[in-house]
């Protein structure tokens, strides 16, 4: 049996409509691990937020978190990381924005936010992960893996234009959902983290299956030999990765069902 690396985004892809792992998905991934395949999660979520899903499976899983800013091994060892330059992070923290737009920062060990936003916690109900409210002016910009603005898409468009116009390639700018503008250091994305993981595992990209649903999955899907976009994917994703195969909806455990067929489980 030739081992493959199977890497999947979480929300809108591997997780069901309740932002949780369906029992069918759990069983499928366990069977693949037993057959010697390598597994990885790749998400915009924080590493600590993703641990509950890994523990639920009970098999070795690599974790690409914070849109590629961090890569952890199955034992929790930090294999690679890259932060924003502190000066750039401070500029992003101070960037003028509408009062309704929430500023979020992902550091290596916590999630910071500029004001309470209880509705955001619903996405983390199955993991128990939460934020700490801070005064932005008190932050020095050190150790920031990602700056995340959450708000109305039209307001985010203006922020995106300002960031791209001022900093260009010094930052990697993307979206995880239409109301989540995510900014990492230049060159940091799920694709570069996946490339590093493939090198660690000594697996060729042609033996990598990747699954995603949003624009922050673009580079990861472009690298994988077998790329898959969900039926519920962002309309632009298939255009950005034209070689990707379109599969079913995340709420119908489409990733698990495709893997069952692909590997004759």
C-alpha positions, 0 to 999 in steps of 0.5 A: 500500500502506498501511503497518501497524505489526506489534508482537509479544511474543517469548517464548511468542509470536514465538519458538519452543519453543527461545526462538529465531526460526524460519526461517519467521518470519524470512522472513515478517518480512523480506517485510513489511519489504520491502513497507513495513510497520513492525516492532517487538518488545515484550518484558519482556526487556532491550534488549541481550538483544533485539538478537540477534533484530533483527540476525538479521532484518537489517531495521529494527525498533523495540524496546520493552524491559523491559515498556515502560520503554525504546523504541529506534529501529531504529538503536539510538537511545533514543527514550523511557525511564522509570525507577522512582523511586530511593526506590521501587526501594530499597524493592523491593530491601529487600522481605522475601522467601523465600530461594528468590525471586530479585531481579532489576533491569534497568538501561539497560545491564545485568541484576543479580541477588542470587544465581546462578541458572544455570537462568535463563540457558537463556532467553538461550542464543540471545542470550548475555545474562547477569546480574551478581551483586550484593549488594542492600544495595549498590544505590542504586536509581538508573536501575532500569527494572524490578524482577523477582522470580522464584520460586514463584507462591504466594510471588510472590502475597504479594509482589504483595499487599504491593507493591500495598497499599503503593504502589498506582498509583505502580507498574505491577505485572504478570506475564510468566510465572506465576513472574515478577513484574515491577514498573515505574514507574506508567504504564509498560507495553507499551501506553504505549510502543506509543502513543509509537511510533505517534505517532513513526511517525504510524500510527493504532492501527487500523493496528496488529497486536499479538501476545501471550501473557501478562498483561504484553501486556494494554495493548498488545493493548488499544490495537491495532486488530488484537489477537491472543492465542496458543493457549498464552496465559495464561487471563486474557489473552483475558478482559482483551482480549475483542476479541482474535482467538485464533490458534495456538500459538507453537511452530507459528509461528502469528504468521508464518502469520497474517501470511502470510494477513493480507497475502497473502504 
